[in-house]
Amino acid sequence: MGRGTSGSSAWLYCLDCKMIDYPQEDKSTMHGDCKIYRFGRASQYVPPIRLVLMKLDQDVEISQTELILFKLAIALHGDDPKDWLQPKERIAK
């Protein structure tokens, strides 16, 4: 299943830089002082975010349109990652 482990995504999102990244072993990355969010299972998120996470986990190419929709979904749902979740996942949290 790509880089994800046990159904959980290993991908990170830098809330300050607005970038998705994979955790690096070297702790002195360019996101050292930034606020970082670690994604959970791809299925927990609204469709544009879910699709990109699934493709990243499976090492499948992401189109420019999919990336734009991913960024729009994050912008529309705000900087609070719990708002990126599917409505039923928000209730469970």
C-alpha positions as CSV (number, residue, x, y, z in Angstrom):
1,M,0.0,0.0,0.0
2,G,2.7,2.6,-0.8
3,R,4.0,4.6,2.0
4,G,1.0,4.4,4.3
5,T,1.1,1.9,7.1
6,S,-1.8,-0.2,8.4
7,G,-4.4,1.8,6.5
8,S,-3.2,5.0,8.0
9,S,-1.6,7.7,5.9
10,A,2.0,8.7,6.7
11,W,1.5,12.0,4.9
12,L,2.0,15.3,6.6
13,Y,0.5,18.7,5.8
14,C,2.3,21.9,6.8
15,L,-0.3,24.4,8.0
16,D,2.2,27.3,7.7
17,C,3.7,26.5,4.3
18,K,0.5,24.9,2.8
19,M,2.4,21.9,1.6
20,I,1.9,18.2,1.7
21,D,5.1,16.2,2.6
22,Y,6.3,12.8,3.7
23,P,8.1,12.7,7.1
24,Q,11.8,12.7,6.8
25,E,14.3,11.0,9.1
26,D,16.3,14.2,9.3
27,K,14.5,16.4,11.8
28,S,16.1,19.6,10.4
29,T,13.7,19.8,7.5
30,M,12.3,23.0,6.1
31,H,9.2,22.5,8.2
32,G,11.1,22.4,11.5
33,D,9.3,25.3,13.3
34,C,6.0,24.9,11.4
35,K,2.6,23.6,12.6
36,I,2.3,20.1,11.1
37,Y,-0.8,17.9,10.7
38,R,-0.5,14.1,10.2
39,F,-3.2,12.7,8.0
40,G,-5.2,9.7,9.2
41,R,-6.8,7.1,6.9
42,A,-7.6,8.5,3.5
43,S,-11.2,7.3,3.8
44,Q,-11.8,9.8,6.6
45,Y,-11.5,12.9,4.5
46,V,-13.7,14.8,2.1
47,P,-13.4,13.6,-1.5
48,P,-10.7,15.8,-3.0
49,I,-8.4,15.3,-0.1
50,R,-9.2,11.6,0.1
51,L,-8.4,11.0,-3.6
52,V,-5.0,12.7,-3.4
53,L,-4.1,10.8,-0.2
54,M,-5.1,7.5,-1.8
55,K,-3.0,8.2,-4.9
56,L,0.0,9.2,-2.8
57,D,-0.3,6.0,-0.7
58,Q,-0.4,3.9,-3.9
59,D,2.3,5.9,-5.6
60,V,-0.1,6.8,-8.4
61,E,0.4,10.0,-10.4
62,I,-1.8,13.0,-9.4
63,S,-3.1,15.3,-12.1
64,Q,-2.8,19.0,-11.9
65,T,-6.6,19.3,-11.6
66,E,-6.6,16.8,-8.6
67,L,-3.9,18.8,-6.9
68,I,-5.9,22.1,-7.4
69,L,-9.0,20.5,-6.0
70,F,-7.0,19.2,-3.0
71,K,-5.8,22.7,-2.3
72,L,-9.3,24.2,-2.8
73,A,-10.8,21.7,-0.4
74,I,-8.3,22.6,2.3
75,A,-8.8,26.3,1.6
76,L,-12.6,26.0,1.7
77,H,-12.7,23.9,4.8
78,G,-10.2,26.1,6.7
79,D,-7.0,25.6,8.7
80,D,-8.6,23.3,11.3
81,P,-7.8,19.7,10.0
82,K,-10.9,18.3,11.8
83,D,-13.0,20.3,9.3
84,W,-11.3,18.3,6.4
85,L,-13.0,15.1,7.7
86,Q,-16.1,13.5,6.3
87,P,-19.1,14.7,8.4
88,K,-19.6,11.3,10.0
89,E,-15.9,11.3,11.0
90,R,-16.2,14.7,12.7
91,I,-19.0,13.4,14.9
92,A,-16.8,10.4,16.0
93,K,-13.9,12.8,17.0
